[in-house]
Amino acid sequence: NKNVDWQAVSDVLYGCANQAGEDNRNVARMSALLAGLPLEVGGGTINRLCGSGLDAVGTAARAIKAGETGLMIAGGVESMSRAPFVMPKAESAFSRANAVYDTTIGWRFVNKLMKAQYGVDSMPETAENVATDHKIEREAQDRMALASQQRAVAAQKSGFFDAEIVPVSVPQKKGDAIIVNKDEHPRDTSLEALAKLKGVVRPDGTVTAGNASGVNDGACALLLADEAHAAKYGLTPRARVVGMATAGVPPRVMGIGPAPATEKVLKLTGLTLDQIDVIELNEAFAAQGLAVLRLLGLKDDDARVNINGGAIALGHPLGASGARLATTAVNQLHKGGGRYALCTMCIGV
């Protein structure tokens, strides 16, 4: 946007959960520099695991509400496909017993006290715990997964996502560059196909590759401003951040976190679920998504939830997903003429 004086941006806040590869040196600052923003514009990386991108947006909004700044960039990024393998230093000379950790997702370099007190269940294990504790049926999980895929494909075909996707040109060694202008993860599937998949935690488990989010790369950025800066630079406000809240739950069932967090933000803002027109509930796993809906007293197929599909279909690039949820929620509010949207997601510990 040539109308904006980018020197006026006070900071760039980016969420990133992994930070083990090229993103390890404050990826928010790296992003600002590589994007060509003025050198004087700083950058800070936020890590709240899966909630990093949404936390970045919330933190920027708080700074603006506090009057500390009037213009910020916030979002998130994650490259899960390029997450490296890492190895700890040997505890004794010439040791050959070191483990190698895949940093794509989950625990590595496990803290012994954390393991003793709370356990260090993998993310699929936490989803299976939620399914067991809250009696989430396998068929219900597969139905949510199928609905996510069908809605995402329909949204793609309708052009809904076009307004929020920046096409990326990928040079090839031979021939023309490949233009990536849509998410690659949505699948053509069926309940029958999903039912054939085996559990990823145990053979008789309910959490499968089909009813869980995928391993994806992604990035998202939003420009946040107060009214004065929006008017000064001719920006058309798309939405207003009303309130933000977080909540902690036992790590072994981390997936239910959106339920108490939603209750907190509703109390903070004085709103009720009946007033919410759009609900973007990050589908890390169908099991936890359904548990959250039921804990909040909502139906499994509430028409306001993930209208254009969710992470099971679109993927869940950890640090980027929250900012993407906010973007999609705003666009859906405008499309449907709604007033309030709720974005909520579980966080890995």
Buried (B, 14 or more C-beta within 10 A) or exposed (E): EEEBEBEBBBBBBBBBBBBBBEBEEBBBBBBBBEEEBEEEBBBBBBBBBBBBBBBBBBBBBEBBEEEEBBBBBBBBBBBBEBBEEBEEEEEEEEEEEEEEBEBBBBBBEEEEEEEEEEEBBBBBBBBBBBBEBBEBEBEBBBBBBBBBBBBBBBBBEEEBBEEEBEEEEEEEEEEEEEEEEEBEBBBEBEEEEBEEBEBBBEEEBBBBBBBBBBBBBBBBBBBBBBEEBBEBBEBEEEBEBBBBBBBEBBBBBBBBBBBBBBBBBBEEBEBEBEEBBBBBBBBBBBBBBBBBBBBBEBEBEBEBBBBBBBBBBBBBBBBBBBBBBBBBBBBBBEBEEBEBBBBBBBBBB
